[in-house]
Amino acid sequence: MDYALSIASEIYDRTALRHVCVDWYDNKNLKEFYCNNCGFKIYQEKITKKGKLISAFYKLK
């Protein structure tokens, strides 16, 4: 994941591209990785009544 994020970061720095699409699973470890370790900010989330994440948009700060 670190390698994939480094490539996305390089693209972010060198181009006007400001959105990166990643596979996402409803997993607390991934949320921890993206939001706390990599600097992504929660922009929009859609969660079912049972608390399951069905869609999300996180933006790199």
PDB file of N, H, CA, C and O in Angstrom:
ATOM      1  N   MET A   1       0.815  -1.176   0.000  1.00  0.00           N
ATOM      2  CA  MET A   1       0.000   0.000   0.000  1.00  0.00           C
ATOM      3  C   MET A   1       0.869   1.253   0.000  1.00  0.00           C
ATOM      4  O   MET A   1       0.513   2.263  -0.608  1.00  0.00           O
ATOM      5  N   ASP A   2       1.990   1.184   0.673  1.00  0.00           N
ATOM      6  H   ASP A   2       2.279   0.364   1.166  1.00  0.00           H
ATOM      7  CA  ASP A   2       2.879   2.346   0.691  1.00  0.00           C
ATOM      8  C   ASP A   2       3.377   2.688  -0.712  1.00  0.00           C
ATOM      9  O   ASP A   2       3.469   3.862  -1.071  1.00  0.00           O
ATOM     10  N   TYR A   3       3.698   1.663  -1.506  1.00  0.00           N
ATOM     11  H   TYR A   3       3.623   0.710  -1.215  1.00  0.00           H
ATOM     12  CA  TYR A   3       4.166   1.894  -2.875  1.00  0.00           C
ATOM     13  C   TYR A   3       3.062   2.538  -3.718  1.00  0.00           C
ATOM     14  O   TYR A   3       3.308   3.504  -4.440  1.00  0.00           O
ATOM     15  N   ALA A   4       1.849   1.996  -3.622  1.00  0.00           N
ATOM     16  H   ALA A   4       1.649   1.211  -3.036  1.00  0.00           H
ATOM     17  CA  ALA A   4       0.730   2.554  -4.392  1.00  0.00           C
ATOM     18  C   ALA A   4       0.476   4.000  -3.997  1.00  0.00           C
ATOM     19  O   ALA A   4       0.219   4.843  -4.857  1.00  0.00           O
ATOM     20  N   LEU A   5       0.545   4.289  -2.722  1.00  0.00           N
ATOM     21  H   LEU A   5       0.754   3.605  -2.023  1.00  0.00           H
ATOM     22  CA  LEU A   5       0.331   5.652  -2.260  1.00  0.00           C
ATOM     23  C   LEU A   5       1.451   6.575  -2.722  1.00  0.00           C
ATOM     24  O   LEU A   5       1.199   7.743  -3.019  1.00  0.00           O
ATOM     25  N   SER A   6       2.678   6.078  -2.790  1.00  0.00           N
ATOM     26  H   SER A   6       2.883   5.129  -2.549  1.00  0.00           H
ATOM     27  CA  SER A   6       3.785   6.912  -3.258  1.00  0.00           C
ATOM     28  C   SER A   6       3.607   7.278  -4.728  1.00  0.00           C
ATOM     29  O   SER A   6       3.919   8.399  -5.130  1.00  0.00           O
ATOM     30  N   ILE A   7       3.109   6.342  -5.529  1.00  0.00           N
ATOM     31  H   ILE A   7       2.856   5.432  -5.203  1.00  0.00           H
ATOM     32  CA  ILE A   7       2.836   6.629  -6.945  1.00  0.00           C
ATOM     33  C   ILE A   7       1.722   7.665  -7.058  1.00  0.00           C
ATOM     34  O   ILE A   7       1.828   8.613  -7.835  1.00  0.00           O
ATOM     35  N   ALA A   8       0.656   7.483  -6.281  1.00  0.00           N
ATOM     36  H   ALA A   8       0.570   6.712  -5.649  1.00  0.00           H
ATOM     37  CA  ALA A   8      -0.448   8.449  -6.302  1.00  0.00           C
ATOM     38  C   ALA A   8       0.040   9.825  -5.865  1.00  0.00           C
ATOM     39  O   ALA A   8      -0.364  10.837  -6.438  1.00  0.00           O
ATOM     40  N   SER A   9       0.896   9.870  -4.863  1.00  0.00           N
ATOM     41  H   SER A   9       1.224   9.048  -4.397  1.00  0.00           H
ATOM     42  CA  SER A   9       1.432  11.140  -4.383  1.00  0.00           C
ATOM     43  C   SER A   9       2.294  11.811  -5.448  1.00  0.00           C
ATOM     44  O   SER A   9       2.241  13.029  -5.612  1.00  0.00           O
ATOM     45  N   GLU A  10       3.080  11.027  -6.165  1.00  0.00           N
ATOM     46  H   GLU A  10       3.122  10.037  -6.031  1.00  0.00           H
ATOM     47  CA  GLU A  10       3.911  11.573  -7.244  1.00  0.00           C
ATOM     48  C   GLU A  10       3.035  12.158  -8.356  1.00  0.00           C
ATOM     49  O   GLU A  10       3.319  13.242  -8.865  1.00  0.00           O
ATOM     50  N   ILE A  11       1.983  11.447  -8.729  1.00  0.00           N
ATOM     51  H   ILE A  11       1.753  10.566  -8.315  1.00  0.00           H
ATOM     52  CA  ILE A  11       1.051  11.953  -9.743  1.00  0.00           C
ATOM     53  C   ILE A  11       0.398  13.239  -9.251  1.00  0.00           C
ATOM     54  O   ILE A  11       0.265  14.203 -10.004  1.00  0.00           O
ATOM     55  N   TYR A  12      -0.005  13.249  -7.995  1.00  0.00           N
ATOM     56  H   TYR A  12       0.103  12.465  -7.383  1.00  0.00           H
ATOM     57  CA  TYR A  12      -0.627  14.428  -7.387  1.00  0.00           C
ATOM     58  C   TYR A  12       0.301  15.641  -7.474  1.00  0.00           C
ATOM     59  O   TYR A  12      -0.134  16.740  -7.818  1.00  0.00           O
ATOM     60  N   ASP A  13       1.569  15.435  -7.161  1.00  0.00           N
ATOM     61  H   ASP A  13       1.922  14.542  -6.881  1.00  0.00           H
ATOM     62  CA  ASP A  13       2.540  16.534  -7.166  1.00  0.00           C
ATOM     63  C   ASP A  13       2.873  17.038  -8.570  1.00  0.00           C
ATOM     64  O   ASP A  13       3.141  18.227  -8.747  1.00  0.00           O
ATOM     65  N   ARG A  14       2.861  16.156  -9.567  1.00  0.00           N
ATOM     66  H   ARG A  14       2.643  15.190  -9.423  1.00  0.00           H
ATOM     67  CA  ARG A  14       3.328  16.525 -10.909  1.00  0.00           C
ATOM     68  C   ARG A  14       2.234  16.929 -11.889  1.00  0.00           C
ATOM     69  O   ARG A  14       2.537  17.477 -12.949  1.00  0.00           O
ATOM     70  N   THR A  15       0.982  16.674 -11.566  1.00  0.00           N
ATOM     71  H   THR A  15       0.736  16.229 -10.705  1.00  0.00           H
ATOM     72  CA  THR A  15      -0.108  16.970 -12.497  1.00  0.00           C
ATOM     73  C   THR A  15      -1.225  17.723 -11.793  1.00  0.00           C
ATOM     74  O   THR A  15      -1.161  17.995 -10.594  1.00  0.00           O
ATOM     75  N   ALA A  16      -2.236  18.047 -12.559  1.00  0.00           N
ATOM     76  H   ALA A  16      -2.288  17.826 -13.532  1.00  0.00           H
ATOM     77  CA  ALA A  16      -3.414  18.704 -11.994  1.00  0.00           C
ATOM     78  C   ALA A  16      -4.390  17.696 -11.396  1.00  0.00           C
ATOM     79  O   ALA A  16      -5.422  18.080 -10.847  1.00  0.00           O
ATOM     80  N   LEU A  17      -4.068  16.408 -11.501  1.00  0.00           N
ATOM     81  H   LEU A  17      -3.229  16.096 -11.947  1.00  0.00           H
ATOM     82  CA  LEU A  17      -4.943  15.372 -10.958  1.00  0.00           C
ATOM     83  C   LEU A  17      -5.038  15.514  -9.447  1.00  0.00           C
ATOM     84  O   LEU A  17      -4.020  15.540  -8.755  1.00  0.00           O
ATOM     85  N   ARG A  18      -6.239  15.605  -8.944  1.00  0.00           N
ATOM     86  H   ARG A  18      -7.066  15.584  -9.506  1.00  0.00           H
ATOM     87  CA  ARG A  18      -6.420  15.780  -7.508  1.00  0.00           C
ATOM     88  C   ARG A  18      -7.281  14.695  -6.870  1.00  0.00           C
ATOM     89  O   ARG A  18      -7.603  14.776  -5.685  1.00  0.00           O
ATOM     90  N   HIS A  19      -7.649  13.694  -7.636  1.00  0.00           N
ATOM     91  H   HIS A  19      -7.387  13.627  -8.599  1.00  0.00           H
ATOM     92  CA  HIS A  19      -8.439  12.587  -7.097  1.00  0.00           C
ATOM     93  C   HIS A  19      -7.756  11.273  -7.445  1.00  0.00           C
ATOM     94  O   HIS A  19      -7.317  11.068  -8.577  1.00  0.00           O
ATOM     95  N   VAL A  20      -7.673  10.407  -6.484  1.00  0.00           N
ATOM     96  H   VAL A  20      -8.030  10.573  -5.564  1.00  0.00           H
ATOM     97  CA  VAL A  20      -7.091   9.090  -6.680  1.00  0.00           C
ATOM     98  C   VAL A  20      -8.117   8.068  -6.236  1.00  0.00           C
ATOM     99  O   VAL A  20      -8.639   8.154  -5.124  1.00  0.00           O
ATOM    100  N   CYS A  21      -8.411   7.107  -7.090  1.00  0.00           N
ATOM    101  H   CYS A  21      -7.988   7.037  -7.993  1.00  0.00           H
ATOM    102  CA  CYS A  21      -9.384   6.072  -6.779  1.00  0.00           C
ATOM    103  C   CYS A  21      -8.651   4.853  -6.225  1.00  0.00           C
ATOM    104  O   CYS A  21      -7.675   4.386  -6.812  1.00  0.00           O
ATOM    105  N   VAL A  22      -9.122   4.350  -5.107  1.00  0.00           N
ATOM    106  H   VAL A  22      -9.914   4.729  -4.630  1.00  0.00           H
ATOM    107  CA  VAL A  22      -8.524   3.158  -4.504  1.00  0.00           C
ATOM    108  C   VAL A  22      -9.624   2.160  -4.178  1.00  0.00           C
ATOM    109  O   VAL A  22     -10.770   2.540  -3.934  1.00  0.00           O
ATOM    110  N   ASP A  23      -9.268   0.886  -4.175  1.00  0.00           N
ATOM    111  H   ASP A  23      -8.338   0.577  -4.373  1.00  0.00           H
ATOM    112  CA  ASP A  23     -10.203  -0.125  -3.692  1.00  0.00           C
ATOM    113  C   ASP A  23     -10.383   0.090  -2.204  1.00  0.00           C
ATOM    114  O   ASP A  23      -9.423   0.357  -1.481  1.00  0.00           O
ATOM    115  N   TRP A  24     -11.603  -0.026  -1.763  1.00  0.00           N
ATOM    116  H   TRP A  24     -12.382  -0.242  -2.351  1.00  0.00           H
ATOM    117  CA  TRP A  24     -11.886   0.214  -0.362  1.00  0.00           C
ATOM    118  C   TRP A  24     -12.778  -0.886   0.161  1.00  0.00           C
ATOM    119  O   TRP A  24     -13.754  -1.274  -0.480  1.00  0.00           O
ATOM    120  N   TYR A  25     -12.444  -1.366   1.291  1.00  0.00           N
ATOM    121  H   TYR A  25     -11.651  -1.051   1.812  1.00  0.00           H
ATOM    122  CA  TYR A  25     -13.261  -2.363   1.970  1.00  0.00           C
ATOM    123  C   TYR A  25     -13.623  -1.795   3.330  1.00  0.00           C
ATOM    124  O   TYR A  25     -12.860  -1.017   3.902  1.00  0.00           O
ATOM    125  N   ASP A  26     -14.768  -2.175   3.845  1.00  0.00           N
ATOM    126  H   ASP A  26     -15.388  -2.807   3.380  1.00  0.00           H
ATOM    127  CA  ASP A  26     -15.203  -1.688   5.147  1.00  0.00           C
ATOM    128  C   ASP A  26     -14.299  -2.303   6.209  1.00  0.00           C
ATOM    129  O   ASP A  26     -14.604  -3.349   6.781  1.00  0.00           O
ATOM    130  N   ASN A  27     -13.192  -1.633   6.456  1.00  0.00           N
ATOM    131  H   ASN A  27     -12.944  -0.783   5.992  1.00  0.00           H
ATOM    132  CA  ASN A  27     -12.159  -2.191   7.311  1.00  0.00           C
ATOM    133  C   ASN A  27     -11.539  -1.067   8.138  1.00  0.00           C
ATOM    134  O   ASN A  27     -11.055  -0.082   7.581  1.00  0.00           O
ATOM    135  N   LYS A  28     -11.551  -1.206   9.441  1.00  0.00           N
ATOM    136  H   LYS A  28     -11.944  -2.006   9.894  1.00  0.00           H
ATOM    137  CA  LYS A  28     -11.020  -0.154  10.319  1.00  0.00           C
ATOM    138  C   LYS A  28      -9.530   0.084  10.099  1.00  0.00           C
ATOM    139  O   LYS A  28      -9.057   1.212  10.238  1.00  0.00           O
ATOM    140  N   ASN A  29      -8.790  -0.961   9.760  1.00  0.00           N
ATOM    141  H   ASN A  29      -9.174  -1.878   9.647  1.00  0.00           H
ATOM    142  CA  ASN A  29      -7.350  -0.798   9.520  1.00  0.00           C
ATOM    143  C   ASN A  29      -7.081   0.075   8.302  1.00  0.00           C
ATOM    144  O   ASN A  29      -6.153   0.883   8.315  1.00  0.00           O
ATOM    145  N   LEU A  30      -7.888  -0.079   7.240  1.00  0.00           N
ATOM    146  H   LEU A  30      -8.642  -0.735   7.229  1.00  0.00           H
ATOM    147  CA  LEU A  30      -7.709   0.765   6.053  1.00  0.00           C
ATOM    148  C   LEU A  30      -8.054   2.211   6.365  1.00  0.00           C
ATOM    149  O   LEU A  30      -7.357   3.128   5.930  1.00  0.00           O
ATOM    150  N   LYS A  31      -9.127   2.418   7.120  1.00  0.00           N
ATOM    151  H   LYS A  31      -9.693   1.673   7.474  1.00  0.00           H
ATOM    152  CA  LYS A  31      -9.500   3.782   7.487  1.00  0.00           C
ATOM    153  C   LYS A  31      -8.383   4.415   8.318  1.00  0.00           C
ATOM    154  O   LYS A  31      -8.043   5.582   8.119  1.00  0.00           O
ATOM    155  N   GLU A  32      -7.823   3.659   9.234  1.00  0.00           N
ATOM    156  H   GLU A  32      -8.099   2.711   9.395  1.00  0.00           H
ATOM    157  CA  GLU A  32      -6.691   4.126  10.043  1.00  0.00           C
ATOM    158  C   GLU A  32      -5.512   4.498   9.138  1.00  0.00           C
ATOM    159  O   GLU A  32      -4.888   5.544   9.316  1.00  0.00           O
ATOM    160  N   PHE A  33      -5.214   3.626   8.162  1.00  0.00           N
ATOM    161  H   PHE A  33      -5.720   2.776   8.018  1.00  0.00           H
ATOM    162  CA  PHE A  33      -4.101   3.864   7.248  1.00  0.00           C
ATOM    163  C   PHE A  33      -4.307   5.142   6.447  1.00  0.00           C
ATOM    164  O   PHE A  33      -3.431   6.007   6.421  1.00  0.00           O
ATOM    165  N   TYR A  34      -5.462   5.267   5.791  1.00  0.00           N
ATOM    166  H   TYR A  34      -6.173   4.565   5.812  1.00  0.00           H
ATOM    167  CA  TYR A  34      -5.690   6.427   4.928  1.00  0.00           C
ATOM    168  C   TYR A  34      -5.875   7.722   5.709  1.00  0.00           C
ATOM    169  O   TYR A  34      -5.306   8.752   5.347  1.00  0.00           O
ATOM    170  N   CYS A  35      -6.656   7.678   6.764  1.00  0.00           N
ATOM    171  H   CYS A  35      -7.118   6.841   7.058  1.00  0.00           H
ATOM    172  CA  CYS A  35      -7.014   8.918   7.454  1.00  0.00           C
ATOM    173  C   CYS A  35      -5.990   9.367   8.491  1.00  0.00           C
ATOM    174  O   CYS A  35      -5.752  10.565   8.646  1.00  0.00           O
ATOM    175  N   ASN A  36      -5.394   8.436   9.190  1.00  0.00           N
ATOM    176  H   ASN A  36      -5.587   7.463   9.064  1.00  0.00           H
ATOM    177  CA  ASN A  36      -4.464   8.826  10.248  1.00  0.00           C
ATOM    178  C   ASN A  36      -3.004   8.769   9.818  1.00  0.00           C
ATOM    179  O   ASN A  36      -2.200   9.585  10.270  1.00  0.00           O
ATOM    180  N   ASN A  37      -2.649   7.832   8.962  1.00  0.00           N
ATOM    181  H   ASN A  37      -3.302   7.169   8.595  1.00  0.00           H
ATOM    182  CA  ASN A  37      -1.245   7.680   8.574  1.00  0.00           C
ATOM    183  C   ASN A  37      -0.887   8.437   7.301  1.00  0.00           C
ATOM    184  O   ASN A  37       0.267   8.830   7.128  1.00  0.00           O
ATOM    185  N   CYS A  38      -1.846   8.648   6.410  1.00  0.00           N
ATOM    186  H   CYS A  38      -2.784   8.328   6.551  1.00  0.00           H
ATOM    187  CA  CYS A  38      -1.520   9.207   5.091  1.00  0.00           C
ATOM    188  C   CYS A  38      -2.094  10.593   4.838  1.00  0.00           C
ATOM    189  O   CYS A  38      -1.838  11.169   3.781  1.00  0.00           O
ATOM    190  N   GLY A  39      -2.845  11.134   5.750  1.00  0.00           N
ATOM    191  H   GLY A  39      -3.053  10.665   6.609  1.00  0.00           H
ATOM    192  CA  GLY A  39      -3.302  12.505   5.606  1.00  0.00           C
ATOM    193  C   GLY A  39      -4.557  12.714   4.782  1.00  0.00           C
ATOM    194  O   GLY A  39      -4.803  13.832   4.328  1.00  0.00           O
ATOM    195  N   PHE A  40      -5.364  11.674   4.570  1.00  0.00           N
ATOM    196  H   PHE A  40      -5.164  10.766   4.939  1.00  0.00           H
ATOM    197  CA  PHE A  40      -6.625  11.861   3.872  1.00  0.00           C
ATOM    198  C   PHE A  40      -7.670  12.398   4.842  1.00  0.00           C
ATOM    199  O   PHE A  40      -7.660  12.054   6.024  1.00  0.00           O
ATOM    200  N   LYS A  41      -8.559  13.229   4.349  1.00  0.00           N
ATOM    201  H   LYS A  41      -8.567  13.508   3.389  1.00  0.00           H
ATOM    202  CA  LYS A  41      -9.639  13.794   5.144  1.00  0.00           C
ATOM    203  C   LYS A  41     -10.962  13.200   4.660  1.00  0.00           C
ATOM    204  O   LYS A  41     -11.189  13.084   3.456  1.00  0.00           O
ATOM    205  N   ILE A  42     -11.822  12.829   5.589  1.00  0.00           N
ATOM    206  H   ILE A  42     -11.637  12.924   6.567  1.00  0.00           H
ATOM    207  CA  ILE A  42     -13.139  12.310   5.214  1.00  0.00           C
ATOM    208  C   ILE A  42     -13.944  13.457   4.629  1.00  0.00           C
ATOM    209  O   ILE A  42     -14.186  14.458   5.303  1.00  0.00           O
ATOM    210  N   TYR A  43     -14.354  13.318   3.392  1.00  0.00           N
ATOM    211  H   TYR A  43     -14.157  12.505   2.843  1.00  0.00           H
ATOM    212  CA  TYR A  43     -15.124  14.341   2.699  1.00  0.00           C
ATOM    213  C   TYR A  43     -16.593  13.943   2.651  1.00  0.00           C
ATOM    214  O   TYR A  43     -17.470  14.778   2.873  1.00  0.00           O
ATOM    215  N   GLN A  44     -16.867  12.672   2.363  1.00  0.00           N
ATOM    216  H   GLN A  44     -16.154  11.994   2.184  1.00  0.00           H
ATOM    217  CA  GLN A  44     -18.239  12.192   2.272  1.00  0.00           C
ATOM    218  C   GLN A  44     -18.244  10.679   2.471  1.00  0.00           C
ATOM    219  O   GLN A  44     -17.400   9.970   1.922  1.00  0.00           O
ATOM    220  N   GLU A  45     -19.205  10.189   3.265  1.00  0.00           N
ATOM    221  H   GLU A  45     -19.890  10.765   3.711  1.00  0.00           H
ATOM    222  CA  GLU A  45     -19.370   8.755   3.475  1.00  0.00           C
ATOM    223  C   GLU A  45     -20.851   8.418   3.434  1.00  0.00           C
ATOM    224  O   GLU A  45     -21.693   9.219   3.840  1.00  0.00           O
ATOM    225  N   LYS A  46     -21.159   7.239   2.946  1.00  0.00           N
ATOM    226  H   LYS A  46     -20.476   6.588   2.616  1.00  0.00           H
ATOM    227  CA  LYS A  46     -22.527   6.743   2.995  1.00  0.00           C
ATOM    228  C   LYS A  46     -22.494   5.415   3.735  1.00  0.00           C
ATOM    229  O   LYS A  46     -21.809   4.478   3.325  1.00  0.00           O
ATOM    230  N   ILE A  47     -23.237   5.346   4.824  1.00  0.00           N
ATOM    231  H   ILE A  47     -23.794   6.107   5.157  1.00  0.00           H
ATOM    232  CA  ILE A  47     -23.234   4.170   5.688  1.00  0.00           C
ATOM    233  C   ILE A  47     -24.665   3.666   5.830  1.00  0.00           C
ATOM    234  O   ILE A  47     -25.597   4.456   5.979  1.00  0.00           O
ATOM    235  N   THR A  48     -24.835   2.339   5.781  1.00  0.00           N
ATOM    236  H   THR A  48     -24.078   1.697   5.660  1.00  0.00           H
ATOM    237  CA  THR A  48     -26.167   1.749   5.932  1.00  0.00           C
ATOM    238  C   THR A  48     -26.639   1.880   7.377  1.00  0.00           C
ATOM    239  O   THR A  48     -25.865   2.237   8.265  1.00  0.00           O
ATOM    240  N   LYS A  49     -27.906   1.591   7.596  1.00  0.00           N
ATOM    241  H   LYS A  49     -28.535   1.302   6.874  1.00  0.00           H
ATOM    242  CA  LYS A  49     -28.465   1.636   8.949  1.00  0.00           C
ATOM    243  C   LYS A  49     -27.779   0.642   9.873  1.00  0.00           C
ATOM    244  O   LYS A  49     -27.767   0.825  11.090  1.00  0.00           O
ATOM    245  N   LYS A  50     -27.210  -0.409   9.297  1.00  0.00           N
ATOM    246  H   LYS A  50     -27.221  -0.558   8.308  1.00  0.00           H
ATOM    247  CA  LYS A  50     -26.489  -1.410  10.092  1.00  0.00           C
ATOM    248  C   LYS A  50     -25.038  -0.998  10.347  1.00  0.00           C
ATOM    249  O   LYS A  50     -24.284  -1.734  10.982  1.00  0.00           O
ATOM    250  N   GLY A  51     -24.651   0.170   9.854  1.00  0.00           N
ATOM    251  H   GLY A  51     -25.264   0.769   9.338  1.00  0.00           H
ATOM    252  CA  GLY A  51     -23.306   0.678  10.097  1.00  0.00           C
ATOM    253  C   GLY A  51     -22.254   0.233   9.097  1.00  0.00           C
ATOM    254  O   GLY A  51     -21.060   0.400   9.346  1.00  0.00           O
ATOM    255  N   LYS A  52     -22.675  -0.335   7.961  1.00  0.00           N
ATOM    256  H   LYS A  52     -23.645  -0.471   7.759  1.00  0.00           H
ATOM    257  CA  LYS A  52     -21.723  -0.806   6.951  1.00  0.00           C
ATOM    258  C   LYS A  52     -21.453   0.303   5.934  1.00  0.00           C
ATOM    259  O   LYS A  52     -22.381   0.920   5.412  1.00  0.00           O
ATOM    260  N   LEU A  53     -20.185   0.543   5.665  1.00  0.00           N
ATOM    261  H   LEU A  53     -19.431   0.041   6.090  1.00  0.00           H
ATOM    262  CA  LEU A  53     -19.778   1.548   4.690  1.00  0.00           C
ATOM    263  C   LEU A  53     -20.094   1.053   3.284  1.00  0.00           C
ATOM    264  O   LEU A  53     -19.670  -0.036   2.898  1.00  0.00           O
ATOM    265  N   ILE A  54     -20.846   1.855   2.509  1.00  0.00           N
ATOM    266  H   ILE A  54     -21.191   2.740   2.823  1.00  0.00           H
ATOM    267  CA  ILE A  54     -21.151   1.444   1.135  1.00  0.00           C
ATOM    268  C   ILE A  54     -20.485   2.343   0.099  1.00  0.00           C
ATOM    269  O   ILE A  54     -20.263   1.917  -1.035  1.00  0.00           O
ATOM    270  N   SER A  55     -20.168   3.563   0.469  1.00  0.00           N
ATOM    271  H   SER A  55     -20.348   3.908   1.389  1.00  0.00           H
ATOM    272  CA  SER A  55     -19.402   4.419  -0.432  1.00  0.00           C
ATOM    273  C   SER A  55     -18.698   5.491   0.394  1.00  0.00           C
ATOM    274  O   SER A  55     -19.150   5.869   1.475  1.00  0.00           O
ATOM    275  N   ALA A  56     -17.588   5.965  -0.142  1.00  0.00           N
ATOM    276  H   ALA A  56     -17.221   5.659  -1.020  1.00  0.00           H
ATOM    277  CA  ALA A  56     -16.826   6.973   0.587  1.00  0.00           C
ATOM    278  C   ALA A  56     -16.002   7.803  -0.383  1.00  0.00           C
ATOM    279  O   ALA A  56     -15.575   7.322  -1.432  1.00  0.00           O
ATOM    280  N   PHE A  57     -15.792   9.038  -0.018  1.00  0.00           N
ATOM    281  H   PHE A  57     -16.139   9.429   0.835  1.00  0.00           H
ATOM    282  CA  PHE A  57     -14.918   9.926  -0.769  1.00  0.00           C
ATOM    283  C   PHE A  57     -14.006  10.599   0.240  1.00  0.00           C
ATOM    284  O   PHE A  57     -14.463  11.361   1.092  1.00  0.00           O
ATOM    285  N   TYR A  58     -12.726  10.317   0.142  1.00  0.00           N
ATOM    286  H   TYR A  58     -12.355   9.698  -0.550  1.00  0.00           H
ATOM    287  CA  TYR A  58     -11.732  10.914   1.021  1.00  0.00           C
ATOM    288  C   TYR A  58     -10.800  11.753   0.171  1.00  0.00           C
ATOM    289  O   TYR A  58     -10.441  11.361  -0.939  1.00  0.00           O
ATOM    290  N   LYS A  59     -10.415  12.887   0.680  1.00  0.00           N
ATOM    291  H   LYS A  59     -10.707  13.206   1.582  1.00  0.00           H
ATOM    292  CA  LYS A  59      -9.590  13.825  -0.071  1.00  0.00           C
ATOM    293  C   LYS A  59      -8.242  13.981   0.631  1.00  0.00           C
ATOM    294  O   LYS A  59      -8.179  14.096   1.855  1.00  0.00           O
ATOM    295  N   LEU A  60      -7.173  13.984  -0.151  1.00  0.00           N
ATOM    296  H   LEU A  60      -7.224  13.890  -1.145  1.00  0.00           H
ATOM    297  CA  LEU A  60      -5.844  14.194   0.406  1.00  0.00           C
ATOM    298  C   LEU A  60      -5.734  15.634   0.875  1.00  0.00           C
ATOM    299  O   LEU A  60      -6.009  16.563   0.115  1.00  0.00           O
ATOM    300  N   LYS A  61      -5.337  15.819   2.114  1.00  0.00           N
ATOM    301  H   LYS A  61      -5.113  15.064   2.732  1.00  0.00           H
ATOM    302  CA  LYS A  61      -5.231  17.172   2.694  1.00  0.00           C
ATOM    303  C   LYS A  61      -4.164  17.971   2.002  1.00  0.00           C
ATOM    304  O   LYS A  61      -3.934  19.128   2.353  1.00  0.00           O
TER     305      LYS A  61
END
